[in-house]
Amino acid sequence: MKLIALNLPRDFSKKDLEKLFKVHGNVTACTVVLNGKDGISKGFGFVEMEREEDAMVAIEKLHGTKVNKSKIRVKPAK
């Protein structure tokens, strides 16, 4: 299942994003979207999790939590 994580800290890396989600299940892919000009994070990313059940737990546990002073939002990607 593919998820979108919004309001990520601007210094968040792909490894940081994967580490955040893999506590809740197997992450098959993840990407932090970067600004093309300077390579700085745009503050959101995508995570694909192997099992839908794990993805739903990740949404429940991570949505609204603070990560480095940023209150993140997590929901299914459309």
Phi and psi in radians as a Rosetta constraint file:
Dihedral C 1 N 2 CA 2 C 2 CIRCULARHARMONIC -1.685 0.35
Dihedral N 2 CA 2 C 2 N 3 CIRCULARHARMONIC 2.279 0.35
Dihedral C 2 N 3 CA 3 C 3 CIRCULARHARMONIC -2.069 0.35
Dihedral N 3 CA 3 C 3 N 4 CIRCULARHARMONIC 2.731 0.35
Dihedral C 3 N 4 CA 4 C 4 CIRCULARHARMONIC -2.045 0.35
Dihedral N 4 CA 4 C 4 N 5 CIRCULARHARMONIC 2.347 0.35
Dihedral C 4 N 5 CA 5 C 5 CIRCULARHARMONIC -1.961 0.35
Dihedral N 5 CA 5 C 5 N 6 CIRCULARHARMONIC 2.129 0.35
Dihedral C 5 N 6 CA 6 C 6 CIRCULARHARMONIC -1.968 0.35
Dihedral N 6 CA 6 C 6 N 7 CIRCULARHARMONIC 2.720 0.35
Dihedral C 6 N 7 CA 7 C 7 CIRCULARHARMONIC 1.140 0.35
Dihedral N 7 CA 7 C 7 N 8 CIRCULARHARMONIC 0.636 0.35
Dihedral C 7 N 8 CA 8 C 8 CIRCULARHARMONIC -1.262 0.35
Dihedral N 8 CA 8 C 8 N 9 CIRCULARHARMONIC 2.649 0.35
Dihedral C 8 N 9 CA 9 C 9 CIRCULARHARMONIC -1.023 0.35
Dihedral N 9 CA 9 C 9 N 10 CIRCULARHARMONIC 2.531 0.35
Dihedral C 9 N 10 CA 10 C 10 CIRCULARHARMONIC -1.147 0.35
Dihedral N 10 CA 10 C 10 N 11 CIRCULARHARMONIC -0.351 0.35
Dihedral C 10 N 11 CA 11 C 11 CIRCULARHARMONIC -1.688 0.35
Dihedral N 11 CA 11 C 11 N 12 CIRCULARHARMONIC 0.197 0.35
Dihedral C 11 N 12 CA 12 C 12 CIRCULARHARMONIC -1.265 0.35
Dihedral N 12 CA 12 C 12 N 13 CIRCULARHARMONIC 2.341 0.35
Dihedral C 12 N 13 CA 13 C 13 CIRCULARHARMONIC -1.841 0.35
Dihedral N 13 CA 13 C 13 N 14 CIRCULARHARMONIC 2.993 0.35
Dihedral C 13 N 14 CA 14 C 14 CIRCULARHARMONIC -1.029 0.35
Dihedral N 14 CA 14 C 14 N 15 CIRCULARHARMONIC -0.733 0.35
Dihedral C 14 N 15 CA 15 C 15 CIRCULARHARMONIC -1.112 0.35
Dihedral N 15 CA 15 C 15 N 16 CIRCULARHARMONIC -0.697 0.35
Dihedral C 15 N 16 CA 16 C 16 CIRCULARHARMONIC -1.069 0.35
Dihedral N 16 CA 16 C 16 N 17 CIRCULARHARMONIC -0.760 0.35
Dihedral C 16 N 17 CA 17 C 17 CIRCULARHARMONIC -1.134 0.35
Dihedral N 17 CA 17 C 17 N 18 CIRCULARHARMONIC -0.789 0.35
Dihedral C 17 N 18 CA 18 C 18 CIRCULARHARMONIC -1.079 0.35
Dihedral N 18 CA 18 C 18 N 19 CIRCULARHARMONIC -0.765 0.35
Dihedral C 18 N 19 CA 19 C 19 CIRCULARHARMONIC -1.064 0.35
Dihedral N 19 CA 19 C 19 N 20 CIRCULARHARMONIC -0.700 0.35
Dihedral C 19 N 20 CA 20 C 20 CIRCULARHARMONIC -1.074 0.35
Dihedral N 20 CA 20 C 20 N 21 CIRCULARHARMONIC -0.703 0.35
Dihedral C 20 N 21 CA 21 C 21 CIRCULARHARMONIC -1.581 0.35
Dihedral N 21 CA 21 C 21 N 22 CIRCULARHARMONIC -0.511 0.35
Dihedral C 21 N 22 CA 22 C 22 CIRCULARHARMONIC -1.202 0.35
Dihedral N 22 CA 22 C 22 N 23 CIRCULARHARMONIC -0.227 0.35
Dihedral C 22 N 23 CA 23 C 23 CIRCULARHARMONIC -1.078 0.35
Dihedral N 23 CA 23 C 23 N 24 CIRCULARHARMONIC -0.461 0.35
Dihedral C 23 N 24 CA 24 C 24 CIRCULARHARMONIC -1.774 0.35
Dihedral N 24 CA 24 C 24 N 25 CIRCULARHARMONIC -0.051 0.35
Dihedral C 24 N 25 CA 25 C 25 CIRCULARHARMONIC 2.716 0.35
Dihedral N 25 CA 25 C 25 N 26 CIRCULARHARMONIC 3.132 0.35
Dihedral C 25 N 26 CA 26 C 26 CIRCULARHARMONIC -1.276 0.35
Dihedral N 26 CA 26 C 26 N 27 CIRCULARHARMONIC 2.126 0.35
Dihedral C 26 N 27 CA 27 C 27 CIRCULARHARMONIC -1.644 0.35
Dihedral N 27 CA 27 C 27 N 28 CIRCULARHARMONIC 2.131 0.35
Dihedral C 27 N 28 CA 28 C 28 CIRCULARHARMONIC -1.622 0.35
Dihedral N 28 CA 28 C 28 N 29 CIRCULARHARMONIC -0.406 0.35
Dihedral C 28 N 29 CA 29 C 29 CIRCULARHARMONIC -2.858 0.35
Dihedral N 29 CA 29 C 29 N 30 CIRCULARHARMONIC 2.630 0.35
Dihedral C 29 N 30 CA 30 C 30 CIRCULARHARMONIC -2.709 0.35
Dihedral N 30 CA 30 C 30 N 31 CIRCULARHARMONIC 2.645 0.35
Dihedral C 30 N 31 CA 31 C 31 CIRCULARHARMONIC -2.559 0.35
Dihedral N 31 CA 31 C 31 N 32 CIRCULARHARMONIC 2.361 0.35
Dihedral C 31 N 32 CA 32 C 32 CIRCULARHARMONIC -1.789 0.35
Dihedral N 32 CA 32 C 32 N 33 CIRCULARHARMONIC 2.215 0.35
Dihedral C 32 N 33 CA 33 C 33 CIRCULARHARMONIC -1.365 0.35
Dihedral N 33 CA 33 C 33 N 34 CIRCULARHARMONIC 2.216 0.35
Dihedral C 33 N 34 CA 34 C 34 CIRCULARHARMONIC -1.932 0.35
Dihedral N 34 CA 34 C 34 N 35 CIRCULARHARMONIC 2.636 0.35
Dihedral C 34 N 35 CA 35 C 35 CIRCULARHARMONIC -1.236 0.35
Dihedral N 35 CA 35 C 35 N 36 CIRCULARHARMONIC 2.239 0.35
Dihedral C 35 N 36 CA 36 C 36 CIRCULARHARMONIC -1.106 0.35
Dihedral N 36 CA 36 C 36 N 37 CIRCULARHARMONIC -0.511 0.35
Dihedral C 36 N 37 CA 37 C 37 CIRCULARHARMONIC -1.307 0.35
Dihedral N 37 CA 37 C 37 N 38 CIRCULARHARMONIC -0.847 0.35
Dihedral C 37 N 38 CA 38 C 38 CIRCULARHARMONIC -2.066 0.35
Dihedral N 38 CA 38 C 38 N 39 CIRCULARHARMONIC -0.032 0.35
Dihedral C 38 N 39 CA 39 C 39 CIRCULARHARMONIC 1.281 0.35
Dihedral N 39 CA 39 C 39 N 40 CIRCULARHARMONIC 0.248 0.35
Dihedral C 39 N 40 CA 40 C 40 CIRCULARHARMONIC -1.535 0.35
Dihedral N 40 CA 40 C 40 N 41 CIRCULARHARMONIC 2.527 0.35
Dihedral C 40 N 41 CA 41 C 41 CIRCULARHARMONIC -1.004 0.35
Dihedral N 41 CA 41 C 41 N 42 CIRCULARHARMONIC 2.465 0.35
Dihedral C 41 N 42 CA 42 C 42 CIRCULARHARMONIC -1.498 0.35
Dihedral N 42 CA 42 C 42 N 43 CIRCULARHARMONIC 0.001 0.35
Dihedral C 42 N 43 CA 43 C 43 CIRCULARHARMONIC 1.615 0.35
Dihedral N 43 CA 43 C 43 N 44 CIRCULARHARMONIC 0.235 0.35
Dihedral C 43 N 44 CA 44 C 44 CIRCULARHARMONIC -2.613 0.35
Dihedral N 44 CA 44 C 44 N 45 CIRCULARHARMONIC 2.837 0.35
Dihedral C 44 N 45 CA 45 C 45 CIRCULARHARMONIC -2.766 0.35
Dihedral N 45 CA 45 C 45 N 46 CIRCULARHARMONIC 3.031 0.35
Dihedral C 45 N 46 CA 46 C 46 CIRCULARHARMONIC -2.123 0.35
Dihedral N 46 CA 46 C 46 N 47 CIRCULARHARMONIC 2.485 0.35
Dihedral C 46 N 47 CA 47 C 47 CIRCULARHARMONIC -2.301 0.35
Dihedral N 47 CA 47 C 47 N 48 CIRCULARHARMONIC 2.314 0.35
Dihedral C 47 N 48 CA 48 C 48 CIRCULARHARMONIC -1.927 0.35
Dihedral N 48 CA 48 C 48 N 49 CIRCULARHARMONIC 2.222 0.35
Dihedral C 48 N 49 CA 49 C 49 CIRCULARHARMONIC -1.978 0.35
Dihedral N 49 CA 49 C 49 N 50 CIRCULARHARMONIC 2.508 0.35
Dihedral C 49 N 50 CA 50 C 50 CIRCULARHARMONIC -1.079 0.35
Dihedral N 50 CA 50 C 50 N 51 CIRCULARHARMONIC -0.770 0.35
Dihedral C 50 N 51 CA 51 C 51 CIRCULARHARMONIC -1.957 0.35
Dihedral N 51 CA 51 C 51 N 52 CIRCULARHARMONIC 2.337 0.35
Dihedral C 51 N 52 CA 52 C 52 CIRCULARHARMONIC -1.056 0.35
Dihedral N 52 CA 52 C 52 N 53 CIRCULARHARMONIC -0.644 0.35
Dihedral C 52 N 53 CA 53 C 53 CIRCULARHARMONIC -1.057 0.35
Dihedral N 53 CA 53 C 53 N 54 CIRCULARHARMONIC -0.742 0.35
Dihedral C 53 N 54 CA 54 C 54 CIRCULARHARMONIC -1.161 0.35
Dihedral N 54 CA 54 C 54 N 55 CIRCULARHARMONIC -0.672 0.35
Dihedral C 54 N 55 CA 55 C 55 CIRCULARHARMONIC -1.108 0.35
Dihedral N 55 CA 55 C 55 N 56 CIRCULARHARMONIC -0.707 0.35
Dihedral C 55 N 56 CA 56 C 56 CIRCULARHARMONIC -1.157 0.35
Dihedral N 56 CA 56 C 56 N 57 CIRCULARHARMONIC -0.642 0.35
Dihedral C 56 N 57 CA 57 C 57 CIRCULARHARMONIC -1.147 0.35
Dihedral N 57 CA 57 C 57 N 58 CIRCULARHARMONIC -0.735 0.35
Dihedral C 57 N 58 CA 58 C 58 CIRCULARHARMONIC -1.053 0.35
Dihedral N 58 CA 58 C 58 N 59 CIRCULARHARMONIC -0.728 0.35
Dihedral C 58 N 59 CA 59 C 59 CIRCULARHARMONIC -1.067 0.35
Dihedral N 59 CA 59 C 59 N 60 CIRCULARHARMONIC -0.844 0.35
Dihedral C 59 N 60 CA 60 C 60 CIRCULARHARMONIC -1.065 0.35
Dihedral N 60 CA 60 C 60 N 61 CIRCULARHARMONIC -0.737 0.35
Dihedral C 60 N 61 CA 61 C 61 CIRCULARHARMONIC -1.411 0.35
Dihedral N 61 CA 61 C 61 N 62 CIRCULARHARMONIC -0.546 0.35
Dihedral C 61 N 62 CA 62 C 62 CIRCULARHARMONIC -1.759 0.35
Dihedral N 62 CA 62 C 62 N 63 CIRCULARHARMONIC -0.504 0.35
Dihedral C 62 N 63 CA 63 C 63 CIRCULARHARMONIC -1.056 0.35
Dihedral N 63 CA 63 C 63 N 64 CIRCULARHARMONIC 2.164 0.35
Dihedral C 63 N 64 CA 64 C 64 CIRCULARHARMONIC 1.520 0.35
Dihedral N 64 CA 64 C 64 N 65 CIRCULARHARMONIC 0.013 0.35
Dihedral C 64 N 65 CA 65 C 65 CIRCULARHARMONIC -1.481 0.35
Dihedral N 65 CA 65 C 65 N 66 CIRCULARHARMONIC 2.786 0.35
Dihedral C 65 N 66 CA 66 C 66 CIRCULARHARMONIC -1.663 0.35
Dihedral N 66 CA 66 C 66 N 67 CIRCULARHARMONIC 2.321 0.35
Dihedral C 66 N 67 CA 67 C 67 CIRCULARHARMONIC -2.236 0.35
Dihedral N 67 CA 67 C 67 N 68 CIRCULARHARMONIC 1.947 0.35
Dihedral C 67 N 68 CA 68 C 68 CIRCULARHARMONIC 0.888 0.35
Dihedral N 68 CA 68 C 68 N 69 CIRCULARHARMONIC 0.846 0.35
Dihedral C 68 N 69 CA 69 C 69 CIRCULARHARMONIC 1.302 0.35
Dihedral N 69 CA 69 C 69 N 70 CIRCULARHARMONIC -0.006 0.35
Dihedral C 69 N 70 CA 70 C 70 CIRCULARHARMONIC -1.801 0.35
Dihedral N 70 CA 70 C 70 N 71 CIRCULARHARMONIC 2.224 0.35
Dihedral C 70 N 71 CA 71 C 71 CIRCULARHARMONIC -1.465 0.35
Dihedral N 71 CA 71 C 71 N 72 CIRCULARHARMONIC 1.888 0.35
Dihedral C 71 N 72 CA 72 C 72 CIRCULARHARMONIC -1.499 0.35
Dihedral N 72 CA 72 C 72 N 73 CIRCULARHARMONIC 2.753 0.35
Dihedral C 72 N 73 CA 73 C 73 CIRCULARHARMONIC -2.121 0.35
Dihedral N 73 CA 73 C 73 N 74 CIRCULARHARMONIC 2.404 0.35
Dihedral C 73 N 74 CA 74 C 74 CIRCULARHARMONIC -2.301 0.35
Dihedral N 74 CA 74 C 74 N 75 CIRCULARHARMONIC 2.279 0.35
Dihedral C 74 N 75 CA 75 C 75 CIRCULARHARMONIC -2.700 0.35
Dihedral N 75 CA 75 C 75 N 76 CIRCULARHARMONIC 2.904 0.35
Dihedral C 75 N 76 CA 76 C 76 CIRCULARHARMONIC -1.085 0.35
Dihedral N 76 CA 76 C 76 N 77 CIRCULARHARMONIC 2.434 0.35
Dihedral C 76 N 77 CA 77 C 77 CIRCULARHARMONIC -1.427 0.35
Dihedral N 77 CA 77 C 77 N 78 CIRCULARHARMONIC 2.510 0.35
